[in-house]
Amino acid sequence: VARSLPSQWSKQYGPVMTVHLGPWCIVVLSGYKAVKEALVDQADEFTDRPPVPFFDRVQRGYGLAISNGERWRQLRRFTLSTLRDFGMGRKRMEQWTLEESRHLLESLRETKSTPFNPTFFLSHATANVICALVFGERFSYDDVNFLRLLQIMQAERRLESSPWGQLYNFFPKLMDHLPGPHHTVFNQLEELKAFITEKIHQHEETLNPDNPRDYIDCFLIRINQEKDLAESEFIYENMTATVLDLFMAGTDSTSSTIRYAFMLLIKHPDIQEHMQKEIESVLGQHRAPQMEDRKSLPYTDAVIHEVQRYMDFAPLSVPHYATKNISFRDYNIPKGTMIIPMLHSVLRDEDQWEDAWAFNPVNFLNQNGNFKKNPAFLPFSAGKRACVGESLARMELLLFLVSIVQHFHLSTPGGPSSLDIKPELSSFVKVPAQYQLVVTPR
C-alpha cells in the first residue's frame, strides 16, 4: 500500500469508505479510532470472515483461520487453552525457544562470515518452535524433507500476495481453468497436508490419553470424547486444517519479521550498535536472554516493536465480513459486505505516532529512555480475531533477535546502501526482498 493511498482516501472520504473491487463491495476502515471501534468496541458484530476463494481452495472451510460461527468459537477456545497448557507465552516455551536459539546460533556460526540468504535459517528456527507445540518435536537444519515443506510455505505466501493470487480471489472459476503458478502451489500444499496427516497417524498409534504430548494429542483425545456428538466440530478435517493454520502462521510471520529486522539494523548501523551496547551491558557476552530481561532492555524492546510497526506485515489485515446488517458510526453496512480494517493505516496513523513514516525506535521511548506503550500498536490485529499466537511471536522475536545481535555483527556485502527495504511483494502480507547476509562473530 503506497504511503499516500489510505491517508489521502481517509482525508477525502473519511475513515469509513466503500470500495468496489471486481465482484466485491468492500468497506474499508482507516485509522486507529475507526479500526479499534469496530474490532474491539463492536467486536461481536465484526468477528466473521468472508469466503475468500484462495483460502477456501486450500482449507475448504475447515480450520480456525477462516471459519465462522460455532466452528470458529469451539476451535479458537480449544486452541488457545491447549497452547497455553503446553507453555505458549510461559517458561516452558521460553526454554524451548532458547534451545532452538542455540541451534540457530550454531548454524549461523557455520557460515564463517561468508554471505548467505537467511530466509530458510530463520524459517527453520521459527517452524521448530511451533512444531514443539503442535507435533512435540523439532527437525534438524539438515533435514531436506523439512526444508521442502518450508519452501512450499514460502511459495504459498508469495502466491497469495502476488497478482496471480489476487486474480484467483476475483475469478476463481476462470483461474481454475487457466494455466499459471497457482496450480503448482495448490498441488504442493497437498504435500504439506499429507505431512500433517502422516504426523496425525503417528500420534494415533502412540497416543496415551492420560499423558498428551502436544496439540495433536489433545485434539485426538477431544475427537474421541465427542465422537457420538453429531454437532461436534472436533473432526479430522478441522484438526488437519487447524494444524496447517498454526504451522504456516507460526512459521512465516515471525521469520519474515526477523529477516526484515536484520535489513533495518544493517540499514541503520547506529541503531544496531546501540542495541549491542545495551544487550552487552545487561547480559554480557555469554548469558542467554530471558523474557524477564525485557524490562532491562528498553531500547532493544523499542527497536523490536518499531520493526513490527514499520514492516506492517499484514497491511490490510485478514478481511472481516458482515453476516448480518451492521450499524457503525451512523452508517449501515449491509449483510454480505467484506470489511477491511486497514492495519496499515493504524500503524501509520499520524495522530498516534510521533514519527509515523520513518523507522525510529523513539516511537516507543519516553523522554527518559524508558519503553512507552502505544495503543495503536496492532500488528497482530485486535479483538476476538486477534492472532492466537501473539504471545509466542513476541517471545520468539525478543529471544531470537537479542541472541543474534548479542553474538554477531550484521552486514551485507554491498553495504547498507545496497539494501532496498521495500517489500518484494505487498498484498495480503508483505514479503521482504531477498538479500545476502553476513554474520560476523563479535
C-alpha positions in Angstrom: 0.0 0.0 0.0 1.5 3.3 -1.0 2.1 5.9 1.7 -0.4 8.4 0.2 -3.3 6.0 -0.6 -5.0 5.3 2.8 -4.2 8.8 4.1 -5.5 10.6 1.0 -8.6 8.4 0.8 -9.3 9.0 4.5 -8.8 12.7 4.3 -11.1 12.9 1.3 -13.8 10.4 2.2 -13.4 9.9 6.0 -12.3 6.9 8.0 -15.2 4.7 6.7 -15.1 4.2 2.9 -16.8 2.0 0.3 -14.7 0.5 -2.4 -15.8 -1.7 -5.3 -13.2 -4.3 -6.5 -14.4 -6.8 -9.1 -17.4 -8.6 -7.7 -16.8 -7.4 -4.2 -18.3 -4.4 -2.3 -15.8 -3.6 0.4 -16.0 -1.3 3.4 -12.5 0.0 4.3 -11.9 1.3 7.9 -8.9 3.6 8.2 -7.1 5.0 11.2 -6.7 3.7 14.8 -10.0 5.1 16.2 -12.2 3.5 13.5 -10.4 0.2 13.5 -10.4 -0.1 17.3 -14.1 0.9 17.4 -15.0 -1.9 15.1 -12.7 -4.7 16.2 -12.8 -4.0 20.0 -15.9 -1.9 20.9 -18.2 -3.7 18.4 -16.3 -7.0 18.4 -19.3 -9.3 18.2 -20.5 -7.7 15.0 -17.1 -7.7 13.3 -16.0 -11.2 14.1 -16.8 -13.2 11.0 -14.6 -13.9 8.0 -15.7 -13.7 4.3 -15.5 -16.6 1.8 -12.1 -15.9 0.2 -11.6 -18.3 -2.8 -7.8 -18.7 -2.3 -8.2 -19.9 1.3 -11.3 -21.9 0.6 -9.4 -23.8 -2.1 -6.8 -24.8 0.4 -8.9 -25.3 3.6 -12.3 -26.0 2.2 -14.0 -24.1 5.0 -12.3 -26.1 7.8 -9.9 -25.0 10.4 -9.5 -21.9 12.6 -8.3 -19.1 10.4 -11.3 -18.7 8.0 -14.2 -20.4 9.8 -17.1 -18.7 11.4 -19.9 -19.4 13.9 -19.8 -22.3 16.3 -16.9 -24.0 14.4 -14.7 -20.9 14.9 -15.7 -20.5 18.6 -15.0 -24.1 19.5 -11.7 -24.3 17.7 -10.4 -20.9 19.0 -11.3 -21.7 22.6 -9.7 -25.1 22.4 -6.6 -23.9 20.6 -5.9 -21.0 23.0 -6.3 -23.2 26.1 -4.3 -26.1 24.7 -1.4 -24.0 23.5 -1.3 -22.2 26.9 -1.3 -25.6 28.6 1.8 -26.6 26.6 3.5 -23.4 27.6 2.8 -20.8 24.9 4.0 -17.5 26.4 5.3 -19.2 29.5 8.5 -20.5 31.0 8.3 -23.9 29.3 8.0 -22.4 25.9 10.7 -19.9 26.7 13.2 -22.8 27.4 12.2 -24.5 24.2 12.8 -21.2 22.2 16.1 -20.7 23.9 17.2 -24.2 23.0 16.2 -23.6 19.4 18.1 -20.3 19.5 21.2 -22.2 20.4 20.8 -24.4 17.3 20.2 -21.3 15.2 23.3 -19.6 16.5 25.4 -22.7 15.8 24.1 -22.8 12.2 25.0 -19.1 11.8 28.5 -19.6 13.1 29.0 -22.3 10.5 28.6 -19.7 7.7 32.0 -18.5 8.8 31.3 -14.8 7.9 30.5 -15.6 4.3 27.4 -14.2 2.6 24.2 -16.3 2.7 20.5 -16.0 2.3 18.9 -16.0 5.8 15.4 -17.0 4.7 15.4 -20.7 5.5 17.7 -20.5 8.5 15.1 -18.3 10.2 12.1 -20.2 8.8 13.5 -23.4 10.2 14.1 -21.9 13.7 10.6 -20.4 14.0 9.0 -23.6 12.5 10.7 -25.7 15.1 9.2 -23.6 17.9 5.6 -24.1 16.6 6.5 -27.8 15.9 7.3 -28.2 19.6 3.7 -27.2 20.4 1.9 -28.9 17.6 4.0 -32.0 16.8 6.0 -32.4 20.0 9.3 -32.5 18.1 11.9 -30.4 16.2 13.6 -31.0 12.9 17.3 -30.8 12.0 18.5 -27.9 9.9 19.9 -30.6 7.6 16.5 -32.3 7.1 16.0 -31.9 3.3 12.3 -33.1 3.6 11.5 -30.5 6.1 13.3 -27.8 4.0 11.0 -28.9 1.2 8.0 -28.1 3.4 9.4 -24.7 4.3 9.9 -23.9 0.6 6.2 -24.8 -0.1 5.1 -22.4 2.6 7.3 -19.7 1.1 5.8 -20.3 -2.3 2.3 -20.2 -0.9 2.9 -16.8 0.8 4.4 -15.4 -2.4 1.5 -16.6 -4.5 -1.3 -15.2 -2.2 0.4 -11.8 -2.2 1.1 -11.8 -5.9 -1.2 -10.6 -8.8 -1.9 -14.3 -9.5 -3.3 -14.8 -6.0 -5.5 -11.7 -6.3 -6.8 -12.8 -9.7 -7.7 -16.1 -8.2 -9.7 -14.4 -5.5 -11.6 -12.3 -8.1 -12.1 -15.0 -10.7 -11.7 -18.4 -9.1 -13.7 -20.5 -11.6 -11.9 -18.9 -14.5 -8.5 -19.3 -12.9 -9.1 -23.0 -12.2 -9.1 -23.5 -16.0 -6.2 -21.2 -16.8 -2.6 -22.2 -16.6 -0.4 -20.5 -14.0 1.7 -20.9 -10.9 -1.4 -21.2 -8.7 -1.9 -24.8 -9.8 1.7 -25.7 -8.8 1.3 -24.2 -5.4 -2.1 -25.8 -4.7 -0.6 -29.2 -5.6 2.4 -28.5 -3.4 0.1 -27.6 -0.5 -1.3 -31.1 -0.7 2.2 -32.3 0.1 2.2 -30.2 3.2 -1.3 -31.5 4.2 0.0 -35.1 3.6 2.9 -34.4 6.0 0.4 -33.3 8.7 -1.8 -36.3 8.0 1.1 -38.6 8.5 2.0 -36.9 11.8 -1.6 -37.4 13.0 -1.5 -41.1 12.1 1.8 -41.5 14.0 0.2 -39.8 17.0 -2.8 -42.1 16.9 -0.6 -45.1 17.0 1.3 -43.9 20.2 -1.4 -41.9 21.9 -1.7 -42.1 25.7 -5.0 -40.3 26.7 -3.7 -39.8 30.2 -0.5 -38.1 29.0 -1.0 -35.9 26.0 2.3 -34.7 24.5 1.2 -31.8 22.2 -1.7 -30.1 20.4 -2.4 -33.1 18.1 -2.7 -35.5 21.0 -5.2 -33.2 22.7 -7.2 -32.8 19.5 -7.3 -36.6 19.1 -8.5 -37.0 22.7 -11.2 -34.5 22.1 -12.3 -36.2 18.9 -12.7 -39.5 20.9 -14.6 -37.7 23.7 -17.1 -36.1 21.2 -17.3 -39.0 18.7 -21.0 -39.5 19.4 -22.0 -35.8 19.2 -23.4 -35.1 15.7 -22.7 -31.3 16.0 -19.1 -31.7 17.3 -16.5 -29.6 15.4 -13.8 -31.9 16.6 -13.3 -33.9 13.5 -10.3 -34.9 11.4 -10.9 -32.3 8.8 -10.8 -29.5 11.3 -7.7 -30.9 13.0 -5.7 -31.1 9.8 -6.8 -27.6 8.7 -6.1 -26.0 12.1 -2.7 -27.6 12.4 -1.9 -26.3 8.9 -3.1 -22.8 10.1 -0.8 -22.9 13.1 2.1 -24.3 11.2 2.1 -21.8 8.5 1.2 -18.7 10.5 3.6 -19.6 13.3 6.5 -20.0 10.8 6.2 -17.3 8.2 5.2 -14.2 10.0 7.9 -14.4 12.7 10.7 -15.4 10.4 9.8 -12.7 7.9 9.8 -10.1 10.7 13.3 -11.2 11.9 14.6 -11.2 8.4 13.3 -7.7 7.9 14.7 -6.6 11.3 18.2 -7.7 10.0 17.7 -5.4 7.0 16.8 -2.5 9.1 19.7 -3.0 11.5 22.1 -3.1 8.6 20.5 0.0 7.1 20.8 1.8 10.4 24.2 0.8 11.9 23.8 3.3 14.7 20.7 1.6 15.9 22.4 -1.8 15.7 25.3 -0.5 17.7 23.0 1.0 20.3 21.2 -2.3 20.7 24.5 -4.2 21.0 25.7 -2.0 23.8 22.5 -2.2 25.7 22.4 -6.0 25.4 26.0 -6.4 26.4 25.5 -4.1 29.4 22.7 -6.3 30.7 23.7 -9.8 29.5 27.4 -9.6 28.9 28.7 -11.7 26.0 27.6 -15.1 27.2 24.4 -15.2 29.3 21.4 -16.2 27.3 18.5 -13.8 27.3 15.3 -14.4 29.2 11.9 -12.9 28.9 12.3 -11.1 32.3 15.2 -9.2 30.7 12.8 -7.3 28.5 12.2 -4.6 31.2 16.0 -4.1 31.4 16.3 -3.7 27.6 14.0 -0.7 26.8 15.9 0.4 23.7 16.0 -3.2 22.3 12.3 -3.6 23.1 11.6 -0.4 21.3 13.5 -1.5 18.3 11.7 -4.8 18.1 8.3 -3.0 18.3 9.3 -0.5 15.8 10.4 -3.2 13.3 6.9 -4.7 13.6 5.2 -1.3 13.2 7.4 -0.2 10.3 7.3 -3.6 8.5 3.5 -3.5 8.6 3.4 -7.3 7.8 -0.3 -7.6 7.1 -1.3 -4.1 5.8 -4.9 -4.9 5.0 -5.4 -7.4 7.9 -7.4 -10.6 7.2 -10.8 -9.4 5.9 -13.9 -9.4 8.1 -17.5 -10.0 6.9 -20.9 -8.7 7.7 -23.0 -11.9 8.2 -25.9 -9.5 9.2 -26.7 -5.8 8.7 -24.3 -3.8 10.9 -24.8 -0.2 12.2 -21.4 1.5 12.5 -20.8 5.3 13.0 -24.3 6.1 11.6 -23.6 4.0 8.5 -25.4 0.9 7.6 -23.1 -1.9 6.4 -25.4 -4.4 4.6 -25.2 -8.2 5.1 -22.7 -9.8 2.7 -20.2 -6.8 2.7 -16.5 -7.5 3.1 -14.8 -5.3 5.7 -11.1 -4.4 5.7 -9.8 -2.9 8.9 -6.7 -1.4 7.4 -3.9 -2.2 9.9 -1.5 -0.2 7.7 -3.5 3.0 8.5 -3.3 2.2 12.2 0.5 1.6 12.2 1.0 4.8 10.2 -1.7 6.9 11.9 0.0 10.4 12.2 -2.3 11.2 15.1 -0.9 8.3 17.1 2.8 8.2 16.2 5.5 10.8 16.7 7.3 9.7 13.5 4.8 7.6 11.6 6.7 7.3 8.3 10.3 6.7 9.4 11.9 3.8 11.1 12.6 5.3 14.5 12.6 3.5 17.9 11.7 6.8 19.5 8.1 5.9 18.7 8.3 3.5 21.7 10.5 5.5 24.1 9.6 8.3 26.5 11.8 11.3 27.3 13.7 9.3 30.0 14.6 6.5 27.5 12.1 4.0 29.1 9.8 1.8 26.9 6.5 3.5 26.1 3.4 1.5 25.0 1.1 2.8 22.3 -2.5 1.5 21.9 -2.2 1.9 18.2 0.5 -0.9 18.1 -1.8 -3.5 16.4 0.4 -5.7 14.2 -1.4 -8.8 15.4 -4.8 -7.1 14.9 -7.2 -6.8 17.8 -10.5 -8.0 19.2 -11.8 -11.6 19.0 -9.9 -12.4 15.8 -6.5 -11.2 17.1 -3.7 -13.6 16.3 -3.8 -16.7 18.6 0.0 -16.9 18.6 0.7 -13.3 19.6 2.4 -14.1 22.9 4.5 -16.8 21.2 5.6 -14.5 18.4 6.6 -11.8 20.9 8.7 -14.3 22.8 10.4 -15.5 19.7 11.2 -12.0 18.4 12.8 -11.0 21.7 14.8 -14.2 22.3 16.0 -14.8 18.8 16.9 -11.2 18.0 18.6 -10.5 21.3 20.6 -13.7 21.0 21.7 -13.0 17.4 22.6 -9.3 18.0 24.4 -10.3 21.2 26.7 -12.7 19.3 27.1 -11.2 15.8 27.5 -8.0 13.9 25.1 -7.9 10.9 26.2 -6.7 7.5 25.7 -7.3 3.8 28.3 -7.5 1.0 27.3 -4.3 -0.8 27.0 -2.2 2.4 23.8 -0.6 3.8 23.2 1.5 0.7 22.8 -1.7 -1.4 19.7 -2.9 0.6 16.3 -2.0 -0.7 13.9 -2.3 2.2 10.8 -2.0 0.1 8.9 -5.4 0.1 9.3 -7.7 -2.9 5.5 -8.3 -2.7 2.8 -6.5 -0.8 -0.8 -7.5 -0.7 -2.3 -9.9 1.8 1.1 -9.9 3.5 4.4 -8.2 2.8 7.2 -10.4 1.6 10.6 -8.9 2.3 13.1 -8.8 -0.6 15.8 -11.5 -0.7 19.3 -10.4 0.2 22.7 -11.7 1.3 23.5 -11.5 5.0 26.9 -11.7 6.7 27.1 -12.5 10.4 30.5 -11.7 12.0 31.1 -13.1 15.5 31.6 -10.3 18.0 
